[in-house]
Amino acid sequence: MTFDHARWQALLDELRATHHVPGASLAVLADGEIHELASGVLHRGTGVEVTTDSVFLAGSLAKPYTATLVMQLVDSGDLELDTPVVDVLPEFATPDPEATKTITIRQLLSHTGGVTNDFNHDTGRGDDCIAKYVQAAREVPLDLPPGTAYSYGSLGYVVLGRVIEVLTGKTWDQALRDMLFAPLGLEHSMTLPEEALRFRVAMGHMGRPGQDPDPTPVWDLMPRSVSPAARVIVSAGDIVRFAKMHLDGGLAPDGTRILSTAAVAAMQRREVDCPDKWTVEAEAWGLGWNLHDWNGVFGFGHVGSAVAQHSYLRVAPHAGVAFALLANGGGFTPMYDTLFRELWAELTGTQVPPLFAPPENPPEVDLTPLLGTYEREGVRTTITRNDDGRAHIRYEFTGSMAHLSPPLEADMVPVSDTVFAAVFGIGGEDYTPVVFSTLSNGTPCVYVSMRATPKIA
């Protein structure tokens, strides 16, 4: 089907204005061609317009790039997926020595190593910042016993970044440039702020819903040390070019092999189910990719956020379609949902599930087994019952993270016996999924924003 550039540009412009998104960039791979569109401004204070070569902070979309570098090292024979991390990186440790010995490269890639997501430790701007981070992380407790469940964990991807550094003899930033950006011709992809200054750069914006937001007081909060998990600075077109390599079986446009077909397939193979199927539209996780099966049709992708900038990548292998959207604040979720839903249906012939929300007639649920306290390092979640019988959640940061935010509280509406909808803003969604599950060792846990927290009382 021919890509109707004018139609999609008009819809992007309309949705961006309707939802008070200052600026957005869209790239779509269809029929083997990459189509790039732009709308709005990069910064409401300066009025600089978004162009298709503008770059945005893409946050956690860095993870599939890091995973791809890891798989290149597997291809070269320098690394094996089921090798314990300590065999490659002896300085890696956790406060649990026995658990430390068991955590593998595969587990870090698939978020099953039990490591936390909440350790954004700043070790400076030097080329040794990731090495210093790994040393500091030795004191960070595990959220879960390794291998007992999926739980989103950025710390593991920083450790993988250090593995890449040790095996290549380069910084993670340089390895990414040499092994992916350069051979794929990604001229609008980078990792460092000083590199981004060569281009038109988006600024995040925040404000009240339904109003035009204002520029954020800072551009990025993430230190360089967490870049393998949380910072690439990219154009929408370059995201799709990266995805196209995965669709093309690991080949660059000029035929250069970037990744073996076996590695490409392994990254898209289901490693673990994800109890929270809604936060990033992922039913399962592969090696770096989140995976979904919508009405029997397989797809993969990833999302990211960084100071009110947001990135979305969705790929449909059966149709050869990839979709990347970047936005810099405002009502980005409804804009993405409407645009993606229409594009996906037309270009792939399949339907996207509706946004997460409670049903009109919520089921009656026995709350008794769910009530109690759930805790991991830095976060305590308490589930109680109100006087009127409704479930209530209190989500609070503790210890060294207590300064991040006041406690978040909300009543919860049942979606099923184990899934509830709450509105308290985590992840920027209107409704946040609160999902109750059980670790493989039998311990109950609760998921908020894809992080599993075990029950302690």
C-alpha positions in Angstrom: 0.0 0.0 0.0 1.4 3.4 -1.0 2.2 5.6 2.0 0.1 8.7 1.9 2.5 11.3 3.2 0.0 14.2 3.1 -2.6 12.3 5.0 -0.3 11.2 7.8 1.3 14.6 8.0 -2.2 16.2 8.5 -3.1 13.6 11.2 0.2 14.1 13.0 -0.3 17.9 13.0 -3.9 17.6 14.2 -3.1 15.2 17.0 -0.1 17.1 18.1 -2.1 20.3 18.4 -5.1 18.6 20.0 -3.1 17.0 22.7 -0.8 20.0 23.3 2.4 18.2 22.3 4.9 20.9 21.4 6.8 18.9 18.9 6.9 15.4 17.3 8.8 13.4 14.7 7.5 10.3 13.0 9.3 7.8 10.8 7.6 4.8 9.2 9.1 1.9 7.2 6.6 0.7 4.7 7.2 -1.2 1.4 10.9 -1.0 2.0 11.0 2.8 2.1 11.5 5.0 5.2 9.0 8.0 5.3 9.9 10.8 7.8 7.5 13.5 9.1 7.9 16.3 11.6 5.5 18.7 13.4 5.6 21.5 15.9 8.6 23.0 17.7 11.6 21.7 19.6 11.4 24.4 22.2 8.4 26.6 22.9 10.6 29.3 24.3 12.7 29.6 21.1 10.2 28.5 18.5 12.7 26.4 16.6 10.7 24.0 14.4 11.0 20.3 14.4 12.6 18.9 11.3 13.0 15.3 10.2 16.7 15.4 11.2 16.0 16.8 14.7 17.1 14.6 17.6 15.3 13.7 20.8 16.3 12.1 24.0 15.0 8.5 23.7 15.6 7.2 27.3 15.3 3.5 27.7 15.3 2.9 23.9 19.0 2.7 24.6 18.5 -0.9 25.8 17.9 -2.6 22.4 21.1 -0.8 21.1 23.1 -2.2 24.1 21.5 -5.6 23.6 22.5 -5.6 19.9 26.2 -4.8 20.9 26.1 -7.8 23.3 24.7 -10.1 20.6 27.5 -8.9 18.3 30.0 -10.1 20.9 28.1 -13.4 21.1 28.4 -13.7 17.3 32.2 -13.1 17.5 32.6 -15.8 20.1 33.8 -13.3 22.8 30.7 -13.9 24.9 28.2 -16.6 25.7 24.7 -15.8 26.9 24.6 -18.3 29.7 27.9 -17.3 31.1 27.7 -15.9 34.7 28.4 -12.2 34.6 31.2 -12.6 37.2 33.2 -14.8 34.8 33.5 -11.9 32.4 33.4 -9.1 34.9 34.9 -10.2 38.2 34.2 -6.9 39.8 30.4 -7.4 39.4 28.7 -8.2 42.7 25.6 -7.8 44.8 25.2 -8.0 48.6 24.2 -11.6 48.1 27.4 -13.5 47.2 25.6 -16.8 46.2 23.1 -15.0 44.0 25.8 -13.0 42.4 27.5 -16.2 41.1 24.3 -17.2 39.3 23.3 -14.1 37.4 24.0 -14.6 33.7 24.3 -12.3 30.6 21.0 -13.8 29.4 19.2 -12.8 32.6 20.4 -9.2 32.4 19.2 -9.0 28.8 15.8 -10.4 29.6 15.3 -8.5 33.0 15.3 -11.8 35.0 18.5 -11.2 37.0 16.7 -9.6 39.9 18.6 -6.3 39.8 16.9 -3.0 40.4 15.8 -0.3 38.1 16.2 2.4 40.7 20.0 3.2 40.9 20.8 6.3 38.8 24.2 6.8 40.4 26.2 9.6 39.0 29.9 8.7 38.8 31.0 11.8 36.8 31.6 12.5 33.1 34.9 10.6 32.7 35.4 7.6 30.4 35.6 5.4 33.6 32.1 6.4 34.7 30.5 3.0 33.9 33.3 1.1 35.6 32.8 3.3 38.7 29.0 2.7 38.5 29.5 -1.1 38.5 31.8 -0.8 41.6 29.1 1.3 43.4 26.4 -1.1 42.4 28.0 -3.9 44.4 26.2 -2.4 47.5 22.8 -2.3 45.9 20.5 -5.1 47.1 18.7 -7.3 44.6 14.9 -6.7 44.1 14.3 -10.4 43.6 16.2 -13.7 43.7 17.7 -14.1 40.3 15.7 -16.1 37.8 12.4 -16.0 39.8 10.5 -13.5 37.6 10.6 -10.7 35.1 11.3 -7.3 36.6 12.4 -4.3 34.6 16.0 -3.5 35.7 18.2 -0.8 34.2 21.1 -1.6 36.5 21.6 -4.8 34.5 22.0 -2.9 31.2 24.6 -0.7 32.7 26.5 -3.8 33.8 26.1 -5.1 30.2 27.6 -1.8 29.0 30.6 -2.4 31.1 30.9 -6.0 29.7 31.0 -4.4 26.2 33.7 -2.0 27.4 35.9 -4.8 28.8 35.5 -7.0 25.7 36.0 -4.3 23.1 38.6 -2.2 24.9 36.4 0.9 24.1 34.0 3.0 26.0 30.4 2.0 25.5 29.8 5.3 23.6 32.7 4.5 21.2 31.7 0.9 20.8 28.2 2.0 19.8 29.5 4.5 17.3 31.9 2.0 15.7 29.8 -1.2 15.8 26.3 0.2 15.0 26.0 3.9 14.2 28.8 4.1 11.6 28.2 0.8 9.7 24.4 1.5 9.6 24.9 5.1 8.5 23.1 6.5 11.5 24.3 10.1 11.2 21.7 11.5 13.6 22.3 9.0 16.5 24.6 9.8 19.4 25.0 9.4 23.2 26.7 12.5 24.5 25.2 16.0 24.9 28.2 17.7 23.2 27.6 15.5 20.1 23.9 16.5 20.1 24.8 20.2 19.9 25.7 19.8 16.2 22.0 19.2 15.5 18.5 20.6 16.2 17.8 19.2 19.7 14.4 18.7 21.3 13.7 20.1 24.8 11.2 18.4 27.2 8.1 20.3 28.3 5.8 19.8 31.3 2.5 21.3 32.4 -1.1 20.7 33.3 -3.1 18.3 31.2 -5.0 20.1 28.5 -2.7 23.1 28.4 0.4 23.9 26.4 3.3 22.8 28.6 6.5 24.9 29.3 10.1 23.9 28.8 11.5 21.8 31.6 14.2 23.5 33.8 16.8 20.9 32.8 17.4 19.1 29.5 18.4 15.7 31.0 18.7 14.2 34.5 20.5 11.0 33.6 24.2 10.8 34.3 26.6 9.5 31.7 27.1 6.4 33.8 23.6 5.0 33.0 23.7 5.6 29.3 23.7 1.9 28.3 20.3 1.7 29.9 18.9 5.1 29.4 20.4 7.5 26.9 20.6 7.6 23.2 19.9 10.8 21.3 18.4 10.0 18.0 16.1 11.0 15.1 13.0 9.1 14.4 14.4 8.1 11.0 17.5 6.6 12.5 15.5 4.6 15.0 13.7 3.0 12.0 17.0 2.4 10.2 18.2 0.6 13.3 15.0 -1.5 13.4 15.3 -2.2 9.6 18.6 -3.9 10.2 16.8 -6.3 12.6 14.0 -6.8 10.0 16.6 -7.5 7.3 18.2 -10.4 9.2 21.1 -8.4 10.6 22.2 -6.7 7.3 23.1 -3.0 6.8 21.7 -1.3 3.7 25.0 -1.9 1.8 24.9 -5.6 2.6 27.4 -5.5 5.5 26.5 -8.1 8.1 26.0 -6.4 11.5 24.4 -9.3 13.3 23.9 -13.0 12.4 20.4 -14.2 11.5 20.6 -16.5 14.6 21.3 -13.5 16.9 18.5 -11.5 15.3 16.1 -14.4 15.9 17.4 -14.9 19.5 16.6 -11.3 20.4 13.0 -11.8 19.3 12.5 -15.1 21.0 10.3 -15.2 24.1 12.5 -15.5 27.2 10.0 -14.7 29.9 6.4 -13.7 30.2 5.6 -10.2 31.5 2.7 -10.1 34.1 2.3 -6.4 33.4 1.2 -6.5 29.8 0.1 -2.9 29.5 2.8 -0.4 30.7 4.8 -0.8 27.5 2.4 -3.1 25.6 4.6 -6.1 26.2 3.3 -9.6 26.9 6.8 -11.0 27.1 10.5 -10.1 26.8 13.2 -11.3 24.5 16.9 -10.4 24.6 16.5 -6.6 24.6 13.1 -6.4 22.9 9.7 -6.3 24.4 7.4 -8.7 22.5 3.7 -8.7 21.9 1.2 -11.0 20.2 -1.8 -9.0 19.1 -4.6 -11.2 17.8 -2.1 -13.8 16.8 0.3 -11.4 15.1 3.8 -11.2 16.5 5.6 -7.8 16.9 8.5 -6.3 18.9 9.7 -2.9 20.0 10.6 -0.7 23.0 9.8 2.6 24.5 11.7 5.2 26.5 11.3 8.5 28.5 13.6 11.2 29.6 12.5 14.5 31.3 9.2 14.6 29.4 10.6 13.4 26.1 9.2 10.1 24.9 10.2 7.5 22.3 8.1 4.7 20.8 9.3 1.9 18.4 7.0 -0.8 17.1 7.9 -3.4 14.5 5.7 -5.8 12.6 8.0 -8.4 10.9 5.1 -10.1 8.9 4.4 -6.8 7.1 8.0 -5.4 7.1 6.7 -2.3 8.9 8.4 -0.3 11.6 7.0 2.8 13.4 9.0 5.3 15.5 7.5 8.3 17.2 9.4 10.9 19.2 7.7 13.7 21.3 8.7 16.3 23.7 5.9 16.6 26.2 2.2 17.3 26.5 -0.4 14.6 25.9 1.9 12.2 24.2 0.1 9.0 25.1 -3.3 9.7 23.4 -1.4 11.2 20.4 0.7 8.1 20.1 -2.3 5.8 20.6 -4.5 7.3 17.9 -1.7 7.8 15.4 -0.2 4.3 15.9 -3.6 2.6 15.9 -4.6 4.1 12.5 -1.2 3.6 10.9 -0.8 0.0 12.2 -4.2 -1.1 11.0 -3.7 0.3 7.5 -0.1 -0.8 7.0 -0.2 -4.2 8.8 -3.8 -5.3 8.5 -4.0 -6.0 12.2 -5.6 -4.2 15.2 -3.9 -2.8 18.3 -5.4 -3.6 21.7 -7.1 -0.7 23.4 -5.3 1.5 26.0 -5.3 0.1 29.5 -8.4 1.2 31.4 -10.9 -0.4 33.9 -14.1 -1.9 32.5 -17.4 -0.1 32.8 -18.6 -2.8 35.3 -15.6 -3.8 37.4 -15.7 -7.3 38.8 -16.1 -8.1 42.4 -12.7 -9.2 43.8 -11.7 -10.7 47.1 -8.9 -8.3 48.3 -7.9 -10.3 51.3 -4.9 -12.2 49.8 -3.6 -9.0 48.2 -3.6 -6.8 51.2 -0.3 -6.0 52.9 3.2 -4.5 52.5 5.4 -5.1 49.5 9.0 -3.9 49.7 12.3 -3.7 47.8 15.3 -1.4 48.2 14.1 2.2 47.9 10.4 1.4 47.4 7.5 0.4 49.7 4.1 -0.5 48.3 1.2 -0.8 50.7 -2.2 -2.3 49.7 -5.1 -1.6 52.0 -8.9 -1.6 52.0 -10.9 1.7 52.4 -13.8 2.0 54.7 -16.1 1.6 51.6 -14.3 -1.6 50.7 -12.3 -0.3 47.8 -8.7 -1.3 47.3 -6.1 1.5 47.9 -2.4 1.7 47.0 0.3 3.8 48.7 3.6 3.8 46.7 6.4 5.5 48.5 10.1 6.0 48.0 12.3 5.1 51.0 15.9 5.2 52.2 18.2 7.0 49.8 15.3 7.5 47.3 13.0 9.2 49.8 13.8 12.6 48.4 12.5 11.7 44.9 8.8 12.2 45.5 6.1 12.4 48.2 4.2 9.1 48.5 1.8 8.5 45.7 -1.7 7.2 46.7 -4.7 6.2 44.7 -7.8 4.0 44.9 -7.7 1.0 42.6 -10.4 -0.3 40.3 -10.5 -4.0 39.6 -9.8 -5.2 36.0 -9.6 -8.9 37.0 -8.7 -10.8 40.2 -5.1 -9.8 39.9 -5.1 -6.6 37.8 -6.2 -3.2 39.0 -6.2 0.3 37.5 -4.9 3.3 39.5 -4.4 6.9 38.6 -1.3 8.4 40.2 0.8 9.3 37.3 3.7 6.8 37.3 4.9 6.4 33.7 2.7 9.3 32.6 -0.3 7.1 31.8 -3.9 8.0 32.7 -4.3 4.6 34.2 -1.4 2.8 35.8 -1.6 -1.1 35.9 -1.1 -2.6 39.3 -0.6 -6.3 38.8 -0.4 -9.0 41.5 1.6 -12.1 40.7 3.8 -14.8 42.3 7.5 -15.4 42.0 8.7 -18.9 40.9 9.7 -19.4 44.6 6.1 -18.9 45.7 6.5 -15.4 47.1 3.6 -13.0 46.2 4.6 -9.8 44.5 3.1 -6.7 43.0 4.1 -5.0 39.8 4.0 -1.2 39.3 5.6 0.2 36.2 6.9 -3.3 35.4 9.0 -3.5 38.6 8.2 -6.5 40.8 8.1 -5.9 44.5 7.9 -8.9 46.9 5.4 -9.1 49.7 6.9 -8.9 53.2 3.9 -8.7 55.4 
